[in-house]
Amino acid sequence: MPLSEEELRALEQMERALSLEDPKFVSTLRGTRLRQAQQLRAVASGLCFLAGVALLMVGVITTYWVIGVVGFLVMLASASAAISATSGAHVSPPLDGEDGHGSVSSRSDRWRRRHHDDQEW
């Protein structure tokens, strides 16, 4: 049974309110593409780490120490990228109907309310 126009409008309004109140939860619900991108970044970082190990070993075996330093830097950068990919530390783009500015103020308002509620104990 299809929804009436009034029900559709109410549903869209609830979705908009939810996306403004808790954008991380909404991105989790929509997150299949996000998870795939994170997995791809993690695998690419792992491959780059292995390439860095290979460069480091080549630098140690040969007399070209610069290659070893470059290999170490590649390993360091790829480890950092892997950690950020697996922990979700990247910044997600604003959701539909969100300009990217409202979430910070609403989060700070929620923090103040929680902090204020905790002080009343």
C-alpha positions in Angstrom: 0.0 0.0 0.0 1.6 3.3 -1.1 2.0 6.2 1.3 -0.2 9.3 1.0 1.4 12.6 0.2 1.0 13.7 3.8 2.8 10.6 5.0 5.6 11.0 2.5 6.1 14.6 3.5 6.2 13.6 7.2 8.7 10.9 6.4 10.9 13.3 4.5 10.8 15.7 7.3 11.8 13.1 9.8 14.7 11.9 7.6 15.9 15.5 7.3 15.7 16.0 11.1 17.6 12.8 11.7 20.3 13.7 9.2 20.8 17.1 10.9 20.7 15.6 14.4 22.9 12.6 13.9 24.7 12.6 10.5 27.1 9.8 11.6 24.1 7.4 12.1 22.6 8.3 8.8 26.0 7.8 7.0 26.2 4.4 8.8 22.8 3.4 7.4 23.8 4.5 3.9 27.4 3.2 4.4 27.8 0.3 1.9 29.7 2.6 -0.5 31.6 4.1 2.4 32.7 0.7 3.7 33.8 -0.4 0.2 35.9 2.8 -0.2 37.4 2.2 3.3 38.3 -1.4 2.4 39.8 -0.3 -0.9 41.9 2.3 0.9 43.0 -0.3 3.5 44.1 -2.8 0.8 45.8 -0.1 -1.2 47.6 1.0 1.9 48.7 -2.5 2.6 50.1 -2.9 -0.8 52.0 0.4 -0.6 53.4 -0.7 2.8 54.7 -3.9 1.1 56.2 -1.8 -1.6 57.9 0.4 1.0 59.3 -2.7 2.7 60.7 -3.9 -0.6 62.3 -0.4 -1.2 63.7 -0.5 2.3 65.3 -3.9 1.7 66.7 -2.8 -1.6 68.2 0.3 0.1 69.8 -1.9 2.8 71.1 -4.5 0.3 72.6 -2.0 -2.1 74.7 1.0 -1.3 71.9 3.4 -2.2 70.7 4.4 1.2 68.4 7.0 -0.2 66.2 4.2 -1.6 65.9 2.8 2.0 64.9 6.2 3.3 62.2 6.5 0.6 61.0 3.0 1.4 60.7 3.9 5.1 58.8 7.1 4.2 56.4 5.1 2.0 55.9 2.6 4.8 55.1 5.4 7.2 52.7 7.1 4.9 50.9 3.9 4.0 50.6 2.9 7.7 49.1 6.3 8.5 46.6 5.9 5.5 45.7 2.4 6.6 45.0 3.5 10.2 42.8 6.4 9.0 41.0 4.2 6.5 40.2 1.5 9.1 39.3 3.9 11.9 37.0 6.0 9.8 39.0 9.2 10.6 38.3 10.8 7.3 35.8 13.7 6.9 32.6 12.6 5.3 30.8 14.9 2.8 27.7 16.7 4.0 24.5 14.7 3.7 21.5 15.6 1.5 19.9 18.8 2.7 22.8 19.6 5.0 25.1 22.5 4.3 27.9 21.1 6.6 27.7 23.9 9.2 24.7 22.8 11.3 26.2 19.6 12.6 28.9 21.3 14.6 26.6 23.7 16.4 24.0 21.0 17.1 26.8 18.7 18.5 28.1 21.5 20.7 24.6 22.2 21.9 24.1 18.5 22.8 27.5 18.5 24.6 26.5 21.6 26.6 23.2 20.0 27.6 24.9 16.7 28.6 27.5 18.6 30.6 24.8 20.7 32.2 22.7 17.7 33.1 25.8 15.9 34.6 26.4 18.9 36.9 22.9 18.7 38.3 23.6 15.4 40.0 
